[in-house]
């Protein structure tokens, strides 16, 4: 965070739409997904933040195309939504945390997302490289932030919570400036809550402003139909024994008249909304009530733990939003939210009843998981070989699309954004 900037926790919306699903890992053909429809509907439902990465195949391009439409330009000015992306992970086994590539990657993301600035840039999957490499990348991102402002806030992401804590602590100790944001995935779920039990207090002590919880279904592990099989086959790192235990727990949920994914989504969103409050945010909660940004010095809204949702179609999005708003209705001040949004007191009563149901079902699932509760798979996996790119190479991997998209920056009079220049009015 620049010394002149407000803390990210004062601005970031607590619900973020993730785009890892716009990728062949999760779906056989990401180009067949209704990505523009998903993004437009998300904005219409009040979602004001989108997470992506160059590593997610065509995701940045698809998101940029969805946002560069008359519908978005007319209804949702750029300053009203957040874009979060990443640097460092180039492909499955290829990483480049060098300063030249960080700078080039930021420019590539600006181009693909068709934006003049990036609200958040993470160093992606930091457990695969050395702490020294992460420090180089963070320092370069901060240089870009201070030189041009095209990067606003800086953080790290990854899987092992111990590694995330160690690097956050190292960055603070080495530079005297804390990271703005640290994102963990699959570490606050129905199966594993180590983000809360192990990492929360350490990240807070390291001065981290916001800690989003991503992949509330454990990368698709907590589903009745099992892990997703996309165009890249079975990529999920979970062992067969854990999958069997999840299936047994899923069968038990069926016997109780419920589905494990419904229990898992509500468990993670609801509990992290509360437990993640110390590292949460006060941005637009997508409650269904028009949100007005207050002056920073007058902020009095309650912080909410931040979650990242991933969907592959509009129906999944709308179902997740129904769950999210039901959870908001069940908070301590939820009756006012339910009434002002038009959902009414009956929705709040239903939410409180569902809270109790999910609490009991969650206990039953975790009993059946037994020793698999809080299990984490190794990352990197044993024998994984990290390929480090040459620092001279700045050509991004080519992402093949079925048809070429017109280059809006070739239009007369449109200035292509550059990391050494920024429009100060786009705050």
N, C-alpha and C positions, 0 to 999 in steps of 0.2 A: 504494500500500500504506500503510495506517495504520501509524504508528510502532510500535504495539503488536501488529501482525499478523505472522505468519511470512511469509517470502517465498513468492510463488505457486509458485515452482519446487519448494518442499518439499511441496506438496499436490496440484497438478493432475495428473490421470492423463495419461499420454503418448499415449493414443488417445482421440479425441473423435469422437462420432457427430454429423455435420453434418446439418442439416435444410433446406438450400437446395433439396434435391430434393422437399420437400413443397410444391411451388410450380409454377405453370403454365409457368415458364420451361423447366423440365426435363421436365415430364410434362403430357400433355394435360388430365388431370383429377386434381389432387392429392387430391381427396376420395375418389377410387376406390382410392387407395393403401392398403395395409394398415399404416397408420402406427402404430396401437396395437400391432399384432403386432410391427412392427419394433422399437419402443421396448422392449416387454416382453422380446423375445428378446435384444436388446442387453444389457439389465440382467442377464438370466440368464447370458449369456456373459461377464460381468465388466466390461462397458463402464460407466464411472461418470462420464461427462461428455457434455453435449449442447450443441451450438452452434446458435443460431437468430438471427432478426432480424425486426423488424416489416416490413422490406422484402420478406421472403420470403412475401408473400401470406398464406395461412392458417396458415403453419408454426407460429407461436407458439401459436395456438389448438389446433392438432392435437397438438402436443407436450404442452401443458397438459392436454388431455383424456386423453391416454395415461398421463400421470403421476398423474392424479387418479382412480385406480381402486383397488379393494380389493387387487388383486394387488400393486401397488406399495406401497400404504400398509402392508400386512402384512409384506412381505419386504424393502423397501428404504427405510428412513427417509430423510427429506430430507437429513440431514447426510451421507449416504453417497454422494451424487452431486452433480455440479456443473452449474449452468446458466449458460451464456454467451449474452448477447444484445447488442444494439447500439442506438445512437441516431443521429439525424442524417439518415439517408437515409429519406425518406418514401415516395417512389415513383421511377419510372424517371428522371425529370429533376427531381424536387422534393426540396429539402434544407432542413433547419432545424436549425441548430446553436445557436440562441439559448438562453439560460438557461431561460426559461419552458417552451420546448418540450422541452428535455432533461429537466426535472423531470416534465413531463406524460408524456413517452414512457416514462420509468422506471415511473411509476405504471401506465400502460397495459400494460406488459410484466408487471408483477407480477400484474395482473388476469388477463391472458390465460394466463399460465403457472401461475396458481393457487398462487403461492408467496409466502412472507413476505420473501424476500430473493433477490438475484441475486448469484451468485459473481463474475461478470465482466461488465462493460459496456464495449463498444468504441464509439468514434466511427467510424461506418461510412463507408467509401470516402472517406477524407480528401483524396484528390487532387482532388476536385470542388469544394472550398471553399478559402478562404484559411487560412494558418496562424493568423491572428488568430482566426478563427471556431473553429478546432480548440481553441485555447487557452481560449476562453470555455467551450466544452463540457466540456473536461477539468476546468477549475476548478470548474464547477458539479457535475460528478459527484463530485469530491472533497468539496465541501460536503455533498452528500447522504450520502456515506460517513461523514463526521465527525459529522454531525448525528444520523443515525438508524441507520446501519449496514445499510440495506437494499441498498446496493451495497458489495461487499467489495473488488474489485480493478478497476483501470481501465486501458484501453489504446486502441489505434487499429488500424484494419484498412484495407486497400486493395491496389491492384495494383502501381504503380510502386515498386520497392524504393528508388530514390533519394529519392522523396518521403517514404516511411516513415522513412528514416534521418534526413532533414533535420528532420522534425517531432519525432521522438524526441529529437534533439539540442537542438532549440529548447525543448522542454518542460523538459528537464533544466536548460539554461542559464537559462531565464526563471524557473522556479519553485524550482529547487534539489532537486526530487524527480523521480526517473525514472518513466517509465511502467512499469507492472507487466507488460504484455504487448503485443506487436505481432504481428498476424497478417497474413501474406501469402498470396495464393492464386495458383496456377499459375506459381509462380516457383522451385519445386524439383521438376522433372518430368524425364522422359526427354528432353524437347526443350529444356528451359531450367533451368539450375541457378544463376541469378543470386542467389537468396536466400543461397546459400553463398558464391559467389565475390565478390559485391559488398557484400551487406548484413550478413552475419554479424558481422564484426569491428566494424563501426560501431555496430550495435545493442547489442552487448556493451559497447562503450566508453561508450555512452549509458546504461548501467545497467539496461537492460531485462532483466527476470527470465526471461521465457519468450517464445519465438518459434515459434508453431505454423505448420506448413506445411499449407495447405488446397488442395483441388482437385488431387490427385495425377495426375489424367488431363487436366489443363489445361482444366477446364470441359467435359470430354467430348470434347476434340479427339483424344486418343490412343486411339481406338477403331476397330476394324475397320469398323464401320457408320457412322463419321463422327460429326459433332457432333449433340447431341440436338436434336430438333425438338419443342417442347412446344406448349402452347396459345397461346403468343405468337409462334409461327413460329421462324425461324432468327435467334436473338439473338446468336450467337457472333461475336466481333469479329475472328477470325482471317481473313487474306486467302486468296483462292482458291489462290494458289501454294503457301502453307504447307499447306493441306489436301491438295493434290495430292502434296506431298512426304511427308506423313504416310501417305497411302494407298499410295504406293510402298513405304515402309518396312513398312507393315502386310502388303503382299503378300509382301515378303521374309521376314517372320516366319512367314507361312503356309508358305512353301517350306522353312522350317527345322523345321516341325512344331510351331510355337508360335503364340501370338496376341499382338498388340502390347499389348493392354490388360493381359494377365497379366504381361508383361515390365515394362510401365510402372508398374503398381501395386507390384510387388516392388522395382523399382529405387528408386522414390521413398521408400517406407516404410523400406526397409532402409538406404539411404544416409543419409537424414535422421535416422534413429534414431542413427546414429553421428556424422555431421558436425554435427548440431544439438545434440549433448550439452552444449556450453557454455551454451546457452540452452534447455536441456531441463528435465525435471521428474522428481521422484522419487515421484509418486503411484502408485496401483494400476495396474500394467501390463497387467491383463486376461490374465495368463499361464495361467490355469487353476488356479493355486495360491491358496488362501485368503490374503487380504492383511490384515495387521495394521498399523494406523497407529502408527508409533513416535513417542515424544516427540520434538519438533523438535530438541532439543539432542543427541539420540542418533542422529539419522539418519545412516546410512552406506550406504544404497542408491546404486547408480550411477544418474546421471541418464540419461534417454533423450530424444532429440529427439522433439518432440511433433508428431503428425499428425492431421489432420481427415479422416475418411472420409465419403463421401456414398453412400447406397444408396437404391434405390427399392422393394426387396422383401426378404423374409427370406432367399431364396437368395443374393442378392448380399451380404447381411450375413454370412452364415455362411461364404461363400467368402473374404471379406476377413478374417474372424477366423482362418480356417485359415492364410492367408498370414502374418498378423501373428504368430501363435504359432509358426509355422515359423521366422520371422525371429528371434524370441526364443530358440528352440532353437539357433540358429546363432551366438549371441553367445559371447564368451569364456567366460562362466560358464553357457553354455546347456545343458551336459550335466546339471547339477543341476536346472535348470528342467524339462528334458524328462522326467527321471526322477520328480521330485516331482509333476509334473502328471499322470503316468500315461501320457504319450505314449511314453516310452522312448528308449533310445539309438539305435534304428534311425531314429526320426524326426529326431534330431539329425544323423545321417549323411546322411539324405536332404536336410536343410536345407543342409548344407555343400556337397553336390553341386549343389543348385539354385542356390546362390550363384554358383558358377563358371559355370553355364549362363547365368544372367541377365547376369553380367558380360560374357560374350562376345557375347551377343545384343544387349546395350545398345550395345556398341562398334559392331556392325554397323548398328544403327538410326541411330546418330549419324553414321556415315560417310555413310549414304544421305540424311540430312537436310542435310548439307553446310553451306551458309551460313545455313540456318534454325536451326542450333543457337544457343541463347541469344537468338534473336529475341524481342522483346516488341512487342505491338501498343500503339498510343497509348491512354492513358486519362487524361482523357476523349478521345473521338474528335474529329477535326477538325470544327469547326462545332457541337459539342455546346453546347446552351444550358442553363445551370443556372437553374432557377426557385427562387428563395428565398421561402419562405413568410413571410407577415406574422407578426411576433412576437406579435401579438394573437391569432392563430389557434391554438387548441390542440385542435381537433377532429380526431381521427385519420381517415384515409381508411377508408371502410366496406369490410369484406371480406365478400362475400356467401357464405353457406353454404347448402347445400340444405335443412337443417333447423336450427331454433334449438336450442341446447344449454341445459339448465337452468342457472340461475345459482346456483352453490353458496353464494355469499355472501349470498343472500337467505334461507338457512336460519337458523332461530332459533338464536342462541347462537354463530354463526360470525362472528368479527370479520374484516372486510375489511382486508388489509394496507394500510398507508399509508407514504409515504416519510418521514414524521416520527415513525414509531413502529416498533419492531422487537422481536421476541421474542429475548431474549439467550440463550435455551436452544437456539436453532436453529443453533448454530455447527457 
